[in-house]
Amino acid sequence: MVEIKDIQAVDLDAEVKSSTRPVVLEFWIRSCDQCRKFKPVYERLPEYFEYVSFYRMNMMKSIENLRLAEEMGVEVTPTTKVFCGGSEVGEIVGYRSFDDAVAEIEGLIKDCR
């Protein structure tokens, strides 16, 4: 089973931007109802996308995480950023059903492989 790794801002370049695989990174906060609703959906995605690396970042865990989220334009949680070849190719803002999340991610990474 593919796992979702918790990541901190200091690890972004090493884990996300230098990855040769597509990367999906969810920004979330503990007090977010939509984040709690999206969590079981997000946790199922690695089973579908075995060739994609999945990460989560709690924006409120450190000031560096919060600053990074702001620099990346995250205004609403959950926000899920998608990267190919180290560059952001798109984002999903807010809750999505499993099928909708799969379709959106597939559309964003179709040219990655």
C-alpha positions in Angstrom: 0.0 0.0 0.0 1.3 3.4 -0.9 1.3 5.8 2.0 0.8 9.6 2.3 3.7 11.3 3.8 3.4 14.3 6.1 5.8 17.0 4.9 7.2 20.2 6.3 8.1 23.3 4.3 11.8 22.7 4.7 11.5 19.4 2.9 9.5 20.7 -0.1 12.5 21.0 -2.5 13.9 17.6 -1.7 10.7 15.7 -1.6 8.4 17.5 -4.1 10.3 19.7 -6.5 13.1 17.2 -7.2 10.8 14.2 -7.7 10.8 12.4 -11.0 7.3 11.2 -10.3 4.1 13.2 -10.3 3.4 14.7 -6.8 0.2 15.6 -5.1 0.4 17.8 -2.1 -2.6 18.6 0.1 -2.5 21.7 2.3 -4.9 21.4 5.3 -5.6 22.6 8.8 -7.0 20.7 11.8 -10.0 23.1 12.3 -11.2 22.7 8.7 -14.5 20.8 8.3 -13.9 20.4 4.5 -10.4 19.0 5.3 -11.9 16.4 7.6 -14.5 15.5 5.0 -11.8 15.2 2.3 -9.4 13.2 4.4 -10.9 9.7 3.6 -11.1 10.6 -0.1 -7.4 11.8 -0.2 -6.3 8.6 1.7 -7.8 6.4 -1.0 -6.1 8.2 -3.9 -2.7 6.5 -3.6 -4.4 3.1 -4.2 -5.6 4.4 -7.6 -2.4 6.4 -8.5 0.4 4.0 -7.6 2.9 5.9 -9.7 2.2 9.2 -7.9 3.8 10.4 -4.6 1.3 11.8 -2.1 2.0 14.3 0.7 0.1 16.3 3.2 1.1 19.6 4.9 -0.5 20.9 8.0 -0.3 24.6 7.4 -0.5 25.5 11.1 2.2 23.1 12.3 4.9 25.7 11.8 5.3 29.3 10.7 7.4 28.0 7.8 4.5 25.8 6.6 2.1 28.8 6.8 4.5 31.0 4.9 5.0 28.5 2.2 1.3 28.0 1.8 0.8 31.7 1.4 3.7 31.9 -1.1 2.0 29.2 -3.1 -1.3 31.0 -3.1 -3.2 28.8 -0.8 -6.2 30.8 0.4 -8.7 28.0 1.2 -8.3 24.6 2.7 -8.1 21.9 1.6 -6.1 23.0 -1.4 -4.3 20.2 -3.3 -1.4 21.1 -5.5 -0.2 18.9 -8.3 3.4 18.9 -9.6 5.1 17.3 -12.6 8.8 17.5 -13.0 9.0 19.7 -10.0 6.7 22.3 -11.4 3.1 23.0 -10.3 0.7 22.0 -13.0 -2.5 22.8 -11.2 -4.6 22.7 -8.1 -7.8 21.4 -6.7 -9.5 23.8 -4.2 -12.0 22.5 -1.7 -13.7 19.1 -1.2 -14.1 16.6 -4.0 -15.7 13.2 -4.2 -13.3 10.4 -4.9 -14.4 10.1 -8.6 -14.1 13.9 -9.1 -10.6 14.0 -7.5 -9.4 11.1 -9.6 -10.7 12.8 -12.8 -9.1 16.1 -11.9 -5.7 14.6 -11.0 -5.7 12.4 -14.1 -6.3 15.5 -16.2 -3.5 17.4 -14.5 -0.9 14.6 -14.8 -1.8 13.2 -18.2 1.3 14.7 -19.8 3.7 13.9 -16.9 4.6 10.3 -17.7 
